[in-house]
């Protein structure tokens, strides 16, 4: 027993080390809450990726390969498609039809996009102010968009027929024209086809632009009105700047879609008369499925894809610069 008043000496306590954390390997990370969330995201993403690879990626790759092969109807029997390098591209680009098809493609695309956008924007602005039956009339505007394109082409071919068409009969009854050949004249056929394509594309432009107008705060119009900006000035300084992102989407999608329009032209004129409505898309179709020169048709289709990509990249870059100013 220790004496009273003597200092008590205690042994130093042993340092207690914390238990080592369990190692978390790859399996541990994947089964953590965050890992399970990532797995769930991948599970939803995989079907879309597989779909894109099967139905978009494979056809594009196959089309690129066919552009460098002598792929004809004989290939389906022999299985032979010899590599020809750039011969298909030289053949289609040096063809006398290509320059006409390229010019018609540009005119058709520019004319269709300009008409669809201007008319669609005007209709969207008109319906931006609610009035009786506005919802019903907006629903009627979707009809041209909902009708199958081959049906629209057949109806418009009957309307524009030179002998029995409704349009020529009406113009003749009022004494405005003497049965012009809308689809048989080399000077009118492309204009008629552009007009029909504008009619088909107006609902898409109107719907997207109307949705964009709904996102413009009403308070901005009220503030602009206090400064005297109403009507056209309000549209220029309030509506248009806030609508530009939507406009970019509409124009890019419109060009990418219009530049490859095929069914409307085939249904109305089949590229005629005398190649007056022949575009790159219809020429690629004729080479592949009428003349069975699949290699040249694929090469021309690849040219069309490159043109679409170049336009989309340049336009998006220019629009990004404009938005960052």
Secondary structure, 3 states (H helix, E strand, C coil): CCCCCCCCCCCCCCCCCCCCCCCCCHHHHHCCHHHHHHHHHHHHHHHHHHHHHHHHHHHHHHHHHHCCECCECCHHHHCCCCECCCHHHHHHHCCHHHHHHHHHHHHHHHHHHHHHHHHHHHHHHHHHCCCCCHHHHHHHHCHHHHCCHHHHHHHHHHHCCCCCCHHHHHHHHCCCCCCCCCCCCCCCHHHHHHHHHHHHHHHHHHHHHHHHHHCCCHHHHHHHHHCCCCCHHHHHHHHHHHHHHHHHHHHHHHHHHHCCCCHHHHHHCCCCCCCCCCCHHHHHHHHHHCCCEHHHHHHHHHHHHHHHHHHHHHHHHHHHHHHHC
